[in-house]
Amino acid sequence: LAVDELSTPVLELWDDILALPVIGVVDTVRSARMMEKVLAEVVARRCRAVIIDVTGVDVIDTGTADRFIRIARSIELLGAECVISGVQPAVAQTLTDLGVSFRGLTTQRNLKRALDYCVALRQQAARRGSAA
């Protein structure tokens, strides 16, 4: 159980902004655990945004990319924004060579930029709410 917790941590970075830091290989079993845990946290914490940080992932093949896209789409179906951060140069090149498209998903260079982006979205939503 402790190993499961460590392999799929969901961290609260800010009010209603969560992060799913990913390190190492993401196989089918691990991605299913990640999906289950992050979706439960989105609902439980009523979050507005989730950052999936892949800085610690050195290799992404089409199967792994598809799993990340499915997690991101599921998060969005629950009404939260999903941002992918930390794609390494070699991974970006591989994904491009394989023809994998993250079209429609927001990507940011690193976790800091992703958090800045999410906080800005949160501030925009607050301004719209106060103007209504």
Solvent accessible surface area in square Angstrom, and as a share of the most:
residue,aa,sasa,rsa
1,L,174,0.87
2,A,70,0.54
3,V,114,0.66
4,D,49,0.26
5,E,88,0.40
6,L,144,0.71
7,S,29,0.19
8,T,5,0.03
9,P,36,0.22
10,V,17,0.10
11,L,84,0.42
12,E,95,0.43
13,L,56,0.28
14,W,118,0.41
15,D,91,0.47
16,D,29,0.15
17,I,1,0.00
18,L,0,0.00
19,A,1,0.01
20,L,1,0.00
21,P,32,0.20
22,V,1,0.01
23,I,127,0.64
24,G,33,0.31
25,V,124,0.72
26,V,3,0.02
27,D,71,0.37
28,T,93,0.54
29,V,90,0.52
30,R,33,0.12
31,S,10,0.06
32,A,60,0.46
33,R,92,0.34
34,M,1,0.00
35,M,50,0.22
36,E,131,0.59
37,K,47,0.20
38,V,0,0.00
39,L,40,0.20
40,A,60,0.47
41,E,38,0.17
42,V,5,0.03
43,V,94,0.54
44,A,82,0.64
45,R,100,0.37
46,R,208,0.76
47,C,9,0.06
48,R,129,0.47
49,A,3,0.03
50,V,0,0.00
51,I,0,0.00
52,I,0,0.00
53,D,14,0.07
54,V,3,0.02
55,T,65,0.38
56,G,27,0.26
57,V,1,0.01
58,D,111,0.58
59,V,116,0.67
60,I,4,0.02
61,D,71,0.37
62,T,68,0.40
63,G,29,0.28
64,T,11,0.06
65,A,0,0.00
66,D,60,0.31
67,R,56,0.20
68,F,2,0.01
69,I,34,0.17
70,R,144,0.53
71,I,1,0.01
72,A,0,0.00
73,R,94,0.34
74,S,24,0.16
75,I,0,0.00
76,E,60,0.27
77,L,156,0.78
78,L,83,0.41
79,G,68,0.65
80,A,5,0.04
81,E,55,0.25
82,C,1,0.00
83,V,0,0.00
84,I,2,0.01
85,S,0,0.00
86,G,3,0.02
87,V,45,0.26
88,Q,57,0.26
89,P,112,0.70
90,A,68,0.52
91,V,3,0.02
92,A,44,0.34
93,Q,119,0.53
94,T,55,0.32
95,L,12,0.06
96,T,105,0.61
97,D,109,0.57
98,L,87,0.43
99,G,63,0.61
100,V,32,0.18
101,S,62,0.40
102,F,35,0.15
103,R,200,0.73
104,G,67,0.64
105,L,18,0.09
106,T,33,0.19
107,T,66,0.39
108,Q,46,0.21
109,R,164,0.60
110,N,59,0.31
111,L,66,0.33
112,K,141,0.60
113,R,109,0.40
114,A,0,0.00
115,L,40,0.20
116,D,74,0.39
117,Y,67,0.26
118,C,2,0.01
119,V,22,0.13
120,A,43,0.33
121,L,54,0.27
122,R,70,0.26
123,Q,94,0.42
124,Q,78,0.35
125,A,21,0.16
126,A,65,0.50
127,R,147,0.54
128,R,156,0.57
129,G,53,0.51
130,S,96,0.62
131,A,90,0.70
132,A,122,0.94
